[in-house]
Amino acid sequence: QVQLVESGGGLVQAGGSLRLSCAAAGNIFSINAMGWYRQAPGKQRELVATIIGGKRNYRDSVKCRFTISRDNAKNTVSLQKNSLKPEDTAVYYCNIQAMVSSGLRGYWGQGTQVTVSS
């Protein structure tokens, strides 16, 4: 059983910063990929950023504002978000691709709300 616990969401004014964190716990052999997705009301879930090994990938709208990082020893992934805009408002979900006893599996966090006021 693998669980992801997210933290760090909240309400912030435009131009402000927030840091999201996600901790993975359970019988995990290794984690291949870690990432963050978001879903705004009435929209589909979209990729925000991923980190695979040392390679980072961002959607264009968050480049130069968001930074994804991971701590392999602690099985955590973080997303530092600066210069936030109202259009960044969404529920943010952590995702990992982990090797467990049954093979490579994907897991999602419960989601954390981020609201950016103008």
BALO-327479 format. One record per atom (N, C-alpha, C): residue number from 0; atom name; x negated, y negated, z. Coordinates in Angstrom, 1 decimal, m for minus. Atoms other than C-alpha are relative to their C-alpha. Example, Ala and Ser with C-alpha at 12.3 -4.5 7.8 and 13.67 -1.06 7.14 Angstrom:
r pos=0	site=N	X=m0.9	Y=1.2	Z=0.0
r pos=0	site=CA	X=m12.3	Y=4.5	Z=7.8
r pos=0	site=C	X=m0.9	Y=m1.2	Z=0.0
r pos=1	site=N	X=0.9	Y=1.1	Z=0.0
r pos=1	site=CA	X=m13.7	Y=1.1	Z=7.1
r pos=1	site=C	X=0.8	Y=m1.1	Z=0.8
END
This chain:
r pos=0	site=N	X=m0.8	Y=1.2	Z=0.0
r pos=0	site=CA	X=0.0	Y=0.0	Z=0.0
r pos=0	site=C	X=m0.9	Y=m1.2	Z=0.0
r pos=1	site=N	X=0.8	Y=1.3	Z=0.2
r pos=1	site=CA	X=m1.4	Y=m3.4	Z=m1.1
r pos=1	site=C	X=0.9	Y=m1.1	Z=0.3
r pos=2	site=N	X=m0.8	Y=1.2	Z=m0.3
r pos=2	site=CA	X=m0.1	Y=m6.7	Z=0.2
r pos=2	site=C	X=m0.8	Y=m1.2	Z=m0.3
r pos=3	site=N	X=0.6	Y=1.3	Z=0.2
r pos=3	site=CA	X=m0.9	Y=m10.2	Z=m0.9
r pos=3	site=C	X=0.7	Y=m1.0	Z=0.8
r pos=4	site=N	X=m0.5	Y=1.0	Z=m0.8
r pos=4	site=CA	X=m0.4	Y=m13.0	Z=1.5
r pos=4	site=C	X=m0.5	Y=m1.4	Z=m0.4
r pos=5	site=N	X=0.4	Y=1.4	Z=0.5
r pos=5	site=CA	X=m0.4	Y=m16.6	Z=0.2
r pos=5	site=C	X=0.3	Y=m1.0	Z=1.1
r pos=6	site=N	X=m0.2	Y=1.1	Z=m0.9
r pos=6	site=CA	X=m0.7	Y=m19.8	Z=2.1
r pos=6	site=C	X=m0.5	Y=m1.3	Z=m0.7
r pos=7	site=N	X=0.6	Y=1.3	Z=0.4
r pos=7	site=CA	X=m1.3	Y=m23.5	Z=1.5
r pos=7	site=C	X=1.0	Y=m0.9	Z=m0.9
r pos=8	site=N	X=m0.9	Y=0.8	Z=0.8
r pos=8	site=CA	X=1.8	Y=m24.7	Z=m0.4
r pos=8	site=C	X=0.6	Y=m1.1	Z=0.8
r pos=9	site=N	X=m0.6	Y=1.1	Z=m0.8
r pos=9	site=CA	X=3.8	Y=m27.8	Z=0.6
r pos=9	site=C	X=0.4	Y=m1.1	Z=m0.9
r pos=10	site=N	X=m0.4	Y=1.2	Z=0.7
r pos=10	site=CA	X=4.8	Y=m31.3	Z=m0.4
r pos=10	site=C	X=m1.1	Y=m1.0	Z=0.0
r pos=11	site=N	X=1.1	Y=1.0	Z=0.1
r pos=11	site=CA	X=2.3	Y=m33.8	Z=m1.7
r pos=11	site=C	X=0.4	Y=m1.1	Z=m1.0
r pos=12	site=N	X=m0.2	Y=1.1	Z=1.0
r pos=12	site=CA	X=2.4	Y=m37.1	Z=m3.5
r pos=12	site=C	X=m0.9	Y=0.2	Z=m1.2
r pos=13	site=N	X=0.8	Y=0.0	Z=1.2
r pos=13	site=CA	X=1.2	Y=m37.5	Z=m7.0
r pos=13	site=C	X=m1.4	Y=m0.6	Z=0.2
r pos=14	site=N	X=1.3	Y=0.4	Z=m0.2
r pos=14	site=CA	X=m2.5	Y=m37.8	Z=m7.1
r pos=14	site=C	X=m0.7	Y=0.7	Z=1.1
r pos=15	site=N	X=0.6	Y=m0.6	Z=m1.2
r pos=15	site=CA	X=m3.0	Y=m35.8	Z=m4.0
r pos=15	site=C	X=m0.6	Y=1.4	Z=m0.3
r pos=16	site=N	X=0.7	Y=m1.3	Z=0.2
r pos=16	site=CA	X=m4.6	Y=m32.4	Z=m3.4
r pos=16	site=C	X=0.6	Y=1.0	Z=0.9
r pos=17	site=N	X=m0.4	Y=m1.1	Z=m0.8
r pos=17	site=CA	X=m3.6	Y=m29.0	Z=m2.1
r pos=17	site=C	X=m1.0	Y=1.2	Z=m0.3
r pos=18	site=N	X=0.8	Y=m1.2	Z=0.2
r pos=18	site=CA	X=m5.5	Y=m25.7	Z=m1.7
r pos=18	site=C	X=0.9	Y=1.2	Z=0.4
r pos=19	site=N	X=m0.7	Y=m1.2	Z=m0.2
r pos=19	site=CA	X=m3.8	Y=m22.4	Z=m2.1
r pos=19	site=C	X=m1.0	Y=1.1	Z=0.3
r pos=20	site=N	X=0.8	Y=m1.2	Z=m0.3
r pos=20	site=CA	X=m5.2	Y=m19.2	Z=m0.7
r pos=20	site=C	X=0.9	Y=1.3	Z=0.0
r pos=21	site=N	X=m0.7	Y=m1.3	Z=0.1
r pos=21	site=CA	X=m4.3	Y=m15.6	Z=m1.2
r pos=21	site=C	X=m1.0	Y=1.1	Z=0.5
r pos=22	site=N	X=0.8	Y=m1.1	Z=m0.5
r pos=22	site=CA	X=m5.6	Y=m12.6	Z=0.8
r pos=22	site=C	X=0.7	Y=1.3	Z=m0.3
r pos=23	site=N	X=m0.4	Y=m1.4	Z=0.3
r pos=23	site=CA	X=m5.3	Y=m9.0	Z=m0.4
r pos=23	site=C	X=m0.4	Y=0.9	Z=1.1
r pos=24	site=N	X=0.3	Y=m1.0	Z=m1.0
r pos=24	site=CA	X=m5.1	Y=m6.2	Z=2.1
r pos=24	site=C	X=0.6	Y=1.3	Z=m0.3
r pos=25	site=N	X=m0.5	Y=m1.3	Z=0.3
r pos=25	site=CA	X=m4.6	Y=m2.5	Z=1.9
r pos=25	site=C	X=m1.2	Y=0.9	Z=m0.5
r pos=26	site=N	X=1.0	Y=m1.0	Z=0.5
r pos=26	site=CA	X=m6.4	Y=0.5	Z=0.4
r pos=26	site=C	X=m0.5	Y=m0.3	Z=m1.4
r pos=27	site=N	X=0.5	Y=0.5	Z=1.2
r pos=27	site=CA	X=m8.2	Y=m1.3	Z=m2.3
r pos=27	site=C	X=m1.5	Y=0.5	Z=m0.3
r pos=28	site=N	X=1.4	Y=m0.4	Z=0.3
r pos=28	site=CA	X=m11.3	Y=0.2	Z=m4.0
r pos=28	site=C	X=m0.8	Y=m1.2	Z=m0.5
r pos=29	site=N	X=0.6	Y=1.2	Z=0.6
r pos=29	site=CA	X=m12.1	Y=m2.9	Z=m6.0
r pos=29	site=C	X=1.0	Y=m0.8	Z=m0.7
r pos=30	site=N	X=m0.9	Y=0.9	Z=0.7
r pos=30	site=CA	X=m10.5	Y=m5.9	Z=m7.6
r pos=30	site=C	X=m0.6	Y=m0.5	Z=m1.3
r pos=31	site=N	X=0.5	Y=0.4	Z=1.3
r pos=31	site=CA	X=m11.0	Y=m6.5	Z=m11.3
r pos=31	site=C	X=0.3	Y=m1.5	Z=m0.3
r pos=32	site=N	X=m0.4	Y=1.3	Z=0.4
r pos=32	site=CA	X=m9.1	Y=m9.7	Z=m11.8
r pos=32	site=C	X=0.9	Y=m0.6	Z=1.1
r pos=33	site=N	X=m0.9	Y=0.7	Z=m0.9
r pos=33	site=CA	X=m7.5	Y=m12.3	Z=m9.6
r pos=33	site=C	X=0.5	Y=m1.3	Z=m0.7
r pos=34	site=N	X=m0.5	Y=1.2	Z=0.7
r pos=34	site=CA	X=m5.3	Y=m15.2	Z=m10.7
r pos=34	site=C	X=1.2	Y=m0.6	Z=0.7
r pos=35	site=N	X=m1.2	Y=0.7	Z=m0.4
r pos=35	site=CA	X=m2.6	Y=m17.7	Z=m10.1
r pos=35	site=C	X=0.9	Y=m0.3	Z=m1.1
r pos=36	site=N	X=m1.0	Y=0.3	Z=0.9
r pos=36	site=CA	X=0.6	Y=m18.1	Z=m11.9
r pos=36	site=C	X=1.0	Y=m1.0	Z=0.6
r pos=37	site=N	X=m1.0	Y=0.9	Z=m0.6
r pos=37	site=CA	X=3.5	Y=m20.6	Z=m11.5
r pos=37	site=C	X=1.3	Y=0.1	Z=m0.8
r pos=38	site=N	X=m1.3	Y=0.0	Z=0.6
r pos=38	site=CA	X=7.2	Y=m20.8	Z=m12.2
r pos=38	site=C	X=0.8	Y=m1.2	Z=0.5
r pos=39	site=N	X=m0.8	Y=1.2	Z=m0.4
r pos=39	site=CA	X=9.1	Y=m24.0	Z=m12.3
r pos=39	site=C	X=1.5	Y=0.4	Z=m0.3
r pos=40	site=N	X=m1.4	Y=m0.3	Z=0.2
r pos=40	site=CA	X=12.9	Y=m24.0	Z=m12.1
r pos=40	site=C	X=0.4	Y=0.0	Z=m1.5
r pos=41	site=N	X=m0.5	Y=m0.1	Z=1.3
r pos=41	site=CA	X=14.5	Y=m22.9	Z=m15.3
r pos=41	site=C	X=m1.0	Y=0.4	Z=m1.1
r pos=42	site=N	X=1.0	Y=m0.3	Z=1.0
r pos=42	site=CA	X=11.2	Y=m21.9	Z=m16.9
r pos=42	site=C	X=m0.6	Y=1.3	Z=0.3
r pos=43	site=N	X=0.7	Y=m1.2	Z=m0.2
r pos=43	site=CA	X=9.2	Y=m18.8	Z=m17.4
r pos=43	site=C	X=m1.3	Y=m0.1	Z=0.8
r pos=44	site=N	X=1.3	Y=0.0	Z=m0.8
r pos=44	site=CA	X=6.3	Y=m17.8	Z=m15.2
r pos=44	site=C	X=m1.1	Y=m0.2	Z=m1.0
r pos=45	site=N	X=1.1	Y=0.3	Z=0.9
r pos=45	site=CA	X=3.1	Y=m19.1	Z=m16.7
r pos=45	site=C	X=m1.4	Y=0.2	Z=0.7
r pos=46	site=N	X=1.3	Y=m0.2	Z=m0.5
r pos=46	site=CA	X=m0.6	Y=m18.4	Z=m16.2
r pos=46	site=C	X=m0.6	Y=m1.4	Z=0.3
r pos=47	site=N	X=0.7	Y=1.3	Z=m0.4
r pos=47	site=CA	X=m2.5	Y=m21.2	Z=m14.3
r pos=47	site=C	X=m1.5	Y=0.2	Z=m0.1
r pos=48	site=N	X=1.4	Y=m0.3	Z=0.0
r pos=48	site=CA	X=m5.9	Y=m19.7	Z=m13.8
r pos=48	site=C	X=m0.3	Y=1.4	Z=0.4
r pos=49	site=N	X=0.4	Y=m1.4	Z=m0.4
r pos=49	site=CA	X=m7.7	Y=m16.4	Z=m13.6
r pos=49	site=C	X=m1.6	Y=0.0	Z=0.2
r pos=50	site=N	X=1.4	Y=m0.2	Z=m0.1
r pos=50	site=CA	X=m11.1	Y=m15.3	Z=m12.5
r pos=50	site=C	X=m0.3	Y=1.5	Z=0.0
r pos=51	site=N	X=0.4	Y=m1.4	Z=0.2
r pos=51	site=CA	X=m12.7	Y=m12.0	Z=m13.7
r pos=51	site=C	X=m1.5	Y=0.1	Z=0.0
r pos=52	site=N	X=1.4	Y=0.1	Z=m0.2
r pos=52	site=CA	X=m16.1	Y=m11.4	Z=m12.4
r pos=52	site=C	X=m0.3	Y=m1.4	Z=0.3
r pos=53	site=N	X=0.3	Y=1.4	Z=m0.2
r pos=53	site=CA	X=m17.6	Y=m14.8	Z=m12.6
r pos=53	site=C	X=0.6	Y=m0.9	Z=m1.0
r pos=54	site=N	X=m0.6	Y=0.8	Z=1.1
r pos=54	site=CA	X=m15.6	Y=m16.0	Z=m15.6
r pos=54	site=C	X=1.3	Y=m0.5	Z=0.4
r pos=55	site=N	X=m1.2	Y=0.7	Z=m0.4
r pos=55	site=CA	X=m12.9	Y=m18.5	Z=m15.0
r pos=55	site=C	X=0.8	Y=m0.4	Z=m1.3
r pos=56	site=N	X=m0.8	Y=0.4	Z=1.2
r pos=56	site=CA	X=m10.0	Y=m19.3	Z=m17.4
r pos=56	site=C	X=1.2	Y=m0.8	Z=0.6
r pos=57	site=N	X=m1.1	Y=0.9	Z=m0.5
r pos=57	site=CA	X=m7.5	Y=m22.1	Z=m17.0
r pos=57	site=C	X=0.9	Y=m0.4	Z=m1.2
r pos=58	site=N	X=m0.9	Y=0.6	Z=1.0
r pos=58	site=CA	X=m4.4	Y=m23.3	Z=m18.9
r pos=58	site=C	X=m0.4	Y=m1.4	Z=m0.2
r pos=59	site=N	X=0.6	Y=1.3	Z=0.4
r pos=59	site=CA	X=m5.2	Y=m26.5	Z=m20.7
r pos=59	site=C	X=0.5	Y=m1.2	Z=0.9
r pos=60	site=N	X=m0.6	Y=1.1	Z=m0.7
r pos=60	site=CA	X=m2.9	Y=m28.7	Z=m18.6
r pos=60	site=C	X=m0.6	Y=m0.2	Z=1.4
r pos=61	site=N	X=0.6	Y=0.1	Z=m1.3
r pos=61	site=CA	X=m4.9	Y=m28.0	Z=m15.4
r pos=61	site=C	X=m1.5	Y=0.0	Z=0.0
r pos=62	site=N	X=1.4	Y=0.1	Z=0.1
r pos=62	site=CA	X=m8.4	Y=m28.0	Z=m16.7
r pos=62	site=C	X=m0.5	Y=m1.3	Z=0.6
r pos=63	site=N	X=0.7	Y=1.1	Z=m0.6
r pos=63	site=CA	X=m10.7	Y=m30.4	Z=m14.8
r pos=63	site=C	X=0.8	Y=m0.5	Z=1.2
r pos=64	site=N	X=m0.7	Y=0.4	Z=m1.3
r pos=64	site=CA	X=m8.1	Y=m30.7	Z=m12.0
r pos=64	site=C	X=0.1	Y=1.1	Z=1.0
r pos=65	site=N	X=m0.1	Y=m1.2	Z=m0.9
r pos=65	site=CA	X=m7.8	Y=m27.2	Z=m10.6
r pos=65	site=C	X=m1.3	Y=0.8	Z=m0.1
r pos=66	site=N	X=1.2	Y=m0.8	Z=m0.1
r pos=66	site=CA	X=m10.6	Y=m24.9	Z=m9.5
r pos=66	site=C	X=0.4	Y=1.3	Z=0.7
r pos=67	site=N	X=m0.3	Y=m1.3	Z=m0.6
r pos=67	site=CA	X=m10.2	Y=m21.1	Z=m8.9
r pos=67	site=C	X=m1.3	Y=0.5	Z=0.5
r pos=68	site=N	X=1.2	Y=m0.6	Z=m0.5
r pos=68	site=CA	X=m12.6	Y=m19.3	Z=m6.7
r pos=68	site=C	X=0.4	Y=1.3	Z=0.7
r pos=69	site=N	X=m0.3	Y=m1.3	Z=m0.7
r pos=69	site=CA	X=m12.8	Y=m15.8	Z=m5.1
r pos=69	site=C	X=m1.1	Y=0.3	Z=1.0
r pos=70	site=N	X=0.9	Y=m0.6	Z=m1.0
r pos=70	site=CA	X=m14.5	Y=m14.2	Z=m2.1
r pos=70	site=C	X=0.1	Y=1.5	Z=m0.1
r pos=71	site=N	X=m0.1	Y=m1.5	Z=0.2
r pos=71	site=CA	X=m15.2	Y=m10.6	Z=m3.0
r pos=71	site=C	X=m0.1	Y=0.8	Z=1.3
r pos=72	site=N	X=0.2	Y=m0.7	Z=m1.2
r pos=72	site=CA	X=m16.2	Y=m9.7	Z=0.5
r pos=72	site=C	X=1.3	Y=0.0	Z=0.8
r pos=73	site=N	X=m1.3	Y=0.2	Z=m0.8
r pos=73	site=CA	X=m12.8	Y=m10.9	Z=1.9
r pos=73	site=C	X=1.2	Y=0.3	Z=m0.8
r pos=74	site=N	X=m1.2	Y=m0.3	Z=0.9
r pos=74	site=CA	X=m10.6	Y=m10.0	Z=m1.1
r pos=74	site=C	X=0.9	Y=m1.2	Z=0.0
r pos=75	site=N	X=m0.8	Y=1.2	Z=0.1
r pos=75	site=CA	X=m9.4	Y=m13.6	Z=m1.3
r pos=75	site=C	X=m0.2	Y=m0.7	Z=m1.3
r pos=76	site=N	X=0.1	Y=0.9	Z=1.1
r pos=76	site=CA	X=m8.7	Y=m16.0	Z=m4.1
r pos=76	site=C	X=0.6	Y=m1.3	Z=0.4
r pos=77	site=N	X=m0.5	Y=1.3	Z=m0.3
r pos=77	site=CA	X=m8.2	Y=m19.7	Z=m3.8
r pos=77	site=C	X=0.2	Y=m0.8	Z=m1.2
r pos=78	site=N	X=m0.3	Y=1.0	Z=1.1
r pos=78	site=CA	X=m6.9	Y=m22.5	Z=m6.0
r pos=78	site=C	X=0.0	Y=m1.4	Z=0.6
r pos=79	site=N	X=0.1	Y=1.4	Z=m0.4
r pos=79	site=CA	X=m8.1	Y=m26.0	Z=m5.3
r pos=79	site=C	X=0.7	Y=m0.9	Z=m1.1
r pos=80	site=N	X=m0.7	Y=0.8	Z=0.9
r pos=80	site=CA	X=m5.7	Y=m28.4	Z=m6.9
r pos=80	site=C	X=m0.1	Y=m1.5	Z=0.3
r pos=81	site=N	X=0.2	Y=1.4	Z=m0.2
r pos=81	site=CA	X=m6.6	Y=m32.1	Z=m7.3
r pos=81	site=C	X=0.8	Y=m0.8	Z=m1.0
r pos=82	site=N	X=m0.7	Y=0.9	Z=0.9
r pos=82	site=CA	X=m5.0	Y=m35.0	Z=m9.0
r pos=82	site=C	X=1.4	Y=0.6	Z=m0.4
r pos=83	site=N	X=m1.3	Y=m0.7	Z=0.2
r pos=83	site=CA	X=m1.6	Y=m33.3	Z=m8.7
r pos=83	site=C	X=1.0	Y=m1.0	Z=m0.7
r pos=84	site=N	X=m1.0	Y=0.7	Z=0.7
r pos=84	site=CA	X=1.2	Y=m34.4	Z=m11.0
r pos=84	site=C	X=1.4	Y=0.6	Z=0.3
r pos=85	site=N	X=m1.4	Y=m0.5	Z=m0.2
r pos=85	site=CA	X=5.0	Y=m34.0	Z=m10.7
r pos=85	site=C	X=0.2	Y=1.3	Z=m0.8
r pos=86	site=N	X=m0.2	Y=m1.1	Z=0.8
r pos=86	site=CA	X=4.9	Y=m31.5	Z=m13.5
r pos=86	site=C	X=m0.7	Y=1.3	Z=0.5
r pos=87	site=N	X=0.7	Y=m1.2	Z=m0.6
r pos=87	site=CA	X=2.7	Y=m29.2	Z=m11.3
r pos=87	site=C	X=1.0	Y=0.6	Z=1.0
r pos=88	site=N	X=m1.0	Y=m0.6	Z=m1.0
r pos=88	site=CA	X=5.8	Y=m28.6	Z=m9.1
r pos=88	site=C	X=0.5	Y=1.3	Z=m0.5
r pos=89	site=N	X=m0.4	Y=m1.4	Z=0.4
r pos=89	site=CA	X=6.6	Y=m24.9	Z=m9.1
r pos=89	site=C	X=m0.3	Y=0.9	Z=1.2
r pos=90	site=N	X=0.4	Y=m1.1	Z=m0.9
r pos=90	site=CA	X=6.4	Y=m21.7	Z=m7.1
r pos=90	site=C	X=m1.2	Y=0.6	Z=m0.5
r pos=91	site=N	X=1.3	Y=m0.5	Z=0.5
r pos=91	site=CA	X=2.8	Y=m20.5	Z=m7.3
r pos=91	site=C	X=m0.1	Y=1.5	Z=0.6
r pos=92	site=N	X=0.1	Y=m1.4	Z=m0.3
r pos=92	site=CA	X=2.2	Y=m16.7	Z=m7.3
r pos=92	site=C	X=m1.5	Y=0.4	Z=m0.2
r pos=93	site=N	X=1.3	Y=m0.6	Z=0.1
r pos=93	site=CA	X=m1.1	Y=m14.9	Z=m6.6
r pos=93	site=C	X=0.2	Y=1.4	Z=m0.7
r pos=94	site=N	X=m0.1	Y=m1.3	Z=0.7
r pos=94	site=CA	X=m1.8	Y=m11.9	Z=m8.8
r pos=94	site=C	X=m1.4	Y=0.7	Z=0.0
r pos=95	site=N	X=1.2	Y=m0.7	Z=0.1
r pos=95	site=CA	X=m4.5	Y=m9.2	Z=m8.6
r pos=95	site=C	X=0.1	Y=1.2	Z=m0.9
r pos=96	site=N	X=0.1	Y=m1.2	Z=0.7
r pos=96	site=CA	X=m5.5	Y=m6.3	Z=m10.8
r pos=96	site=C	X=m1.0	Y=0.9	Z=0.8
r pos=97	site=N	X=0.8	Y=m0.8	Z=m1.0
r pos=97	site=CA	X=m6.9	Y=m3.7	Z=m8.3
r pos=97	site=C	X=m0.1	Y=1.4	Z=m0.3
r pos=98	site=N	X=0.2	Y=m1.5	Z=0.1
r pos=98	site=CA	X=m8.3	Y=m0.2	Z=m8.4
r pos=98	site=C	X=0.4	Y=0.6	Z=1.3
r pos=99	site=N	X=m0.5	Y=m0.7	Z=m1.2
r pos=99	site=CA	X=m6.4	Y=1.9	Z=m5.9
r pos=99	site=C	X=0.0	Y=1.5	Z=m0.3
r pos=100	site=N	X=0.1	Y=m1.4	Z=0.1
r pos=100	site=CA	X=m6.1	Y=5.6	Z=m5.3
r pos=100	site=C	X=0.7	Y=0.5	Z=m1.3
r pos=101	site=N	X=m0.8	Y=m0.4	Z=1.1
r pos=101	site=CA	X=m3.5	Y=5.9	Z=m8.1
r pos=101	site=C	X=m0.5	Y=m0.6	Z=m1.3
r pos=102	site=N	X=0.5	Y=0.6	Z=1.2
r pos=102	site=CA	X=m5.5	Y=3.9	Z=m10.6
r pos=102	site=C	X=0.0	Y=m1.5	Z=0.0
r pos=103	site=N	X=0.0	Y=1.5	Z=0.1
r pos=103	site=CA	X=m5.6	Y=0.3	Z=m11.8
r pos=103	site=C	X=1.5	Y=m0.5	Z=0.0
r pos=104	site=N	X=m1.4	Y=0.5	Z=m0.2
r pos=104	site=CA	X=m2.5	Y=m1.5	Z=m10.6
r pos=104	site=C	X=0.0	Y=m1.6	Z=0.2
r pos=105	site=N	X=m0.2	Y=1.5	Z=m0.2
r pos=105	site=CA	X=m1.2	Y=m5.1	Z=m10.6
r pos=105	site=C	X=0.9	Y=m0.3	Z=1.2
r pos=106	site=N	X=m0.8	Y=0.4	Z=m1.2
r pos=106	site=CA	X=0.2	Y=m6.8	Z=m7.5
r pos=106	site=C	X=0.2	Y=m1.5	Z=0.0
r pos=107	site=N	X=m0.4	Y=1.4	Z=m0.1
r pos=107	site=CA	X=2.0	Y=m10.1	Z=m6.9
r pos=107	site=C	X=0.2	Y=m0.4	Z=1.5
r pos=108	site=N	X=m0.3	Y=0.6	Z=m1.3
r pos=108	site=CA	X=2.2	Y=m12.3	Z=m3.8
r pos=108	site=C	X=1.5	Y=m0.4	Z=0.0
r pos=109	site=N	X=m1.4	Y=0.3	Z=m0.2
r pos=109	site=CA	X=5.5	Y=m13.5	Z=m2.5
r pos=109	site=C	X=0.4	Y=m1.4	Z=m0.6
r pos=110	site=N	X=m0.2	Y=1.3	Z=0.5
r pos=110	site=CA	X=5.1	Y=m17.0	Z=m3.9
r pos=110	site=C	X=m0.1	Y=m1.1	Z=1.1
r pos=111	site=N	X=0.0	Y=1.2	Z=m0.9
r pos=111	site=CA	X=4.5	Y=m20.4	Z=m2.3
r pos=111	site=C	X=0.4	Y=m1.2	Z=m0.8
r pos=112	site=N	X=m0.5	Y=1.2	Z=0.7
r pos=112	site=CA	X=6.3	Y=m23.6	Z=m3.2
r pos=112	site=C	X=m1.0	Y=m1.2	Z=0.1
r pos=113	site=N	X=0.8	Y=1.2	Z=0.1
r pos=113	site=CA	X=4.3	Y=m26.6	Z=m4.3
r pos=113	site=C	X=0.9	Y=m1.1	Z=m0.6
r pos=114	site=N	X=m0.9	Y=1.1	Z=0.5
r pos=114	site=CA	X=6.3	Y=m29.9	Z=m4.7
r pos=114	site=C	X=m0.9	Y=m1.2	Z=0.0
r pos=115	site=N	X=0.8	Y=1.2	Z=0.2
r pos=115	site=CA	X=4.6	Y=m33.0	Z=m6.1
r pos=115	site=C	X=1.0	Y=m1.1	Z=m0.3
r pos=116	site=N	X=m1.0	Y=1.1	Z=0.1
r pos=116	site=CA	X=6.6	Y=m36.2	Z=m5.6
r pos=116	site=C	X=m0.7	Y=m1.2	Z=m0.8
r pos=117	site=N	X=0.5	Y=1.1	Z=0.8
r pos=117	site=CA	X=6.2	Y=m39.2	Z=m7.9
r pos=117	site=C	X=0.0	Y=m1.3	Z=0.7
END
